[in-house]
Amino acid sequence: MTVKVPNWVLEETTEEEILINWSTTLALRKMHEYGRQVEIYERKYGLPFEAFEQRVLSSEQEHFEEWDDYVVWKGLHLAAEKWRQRYQELRSWKT
């Protein structure tokens, strides 16, 4: 893959650093984006995801809105965690 950047960019850094920095920024942005969406559900229910998950899964009666929120929230939670791990991996790569 070839990416063209202005010459002055390469005077300040290497191609590898550009790619790692861009990837780190992407991972950080995605982590925060999913994290903000997770916060909506944390405020709505006043619980962290793990406590809400336990409540939904252990309930003897199914509450459709909570179940729907659980499915969406779980996806957001997993996505935020995936991007947090990627961000941490890239941060350790840089050092």
C-alpha positions, 0 to 999 in steps of 0.5 A: 500500500502506498500513501502519499503525504506532503514531503514536510510530513516525512521530514518530521516523522517516519512512515511507520510512525505515521501509520502507528499514530493514525491507527492509535488515533483511530482506536482511541476515537472508536473506544470513546465513541462506543464508550459514550454510547455505553454511558447512555445505558449506564445513566438510564439504568444507573448500573454498570453493564455487568450488573445490568447483565446479571439482573437481566439474565437472572430475572424470572420475568422477561422485560422486553425493553430491558432485554432489547437494551441489553442486546444493544448495550452488550454489543456496544460494551464488547465493541468498546472493549475491543477498541480499548484493547487495540488502543492499549496494544498500539500504545505498547507498540509505540514505546 
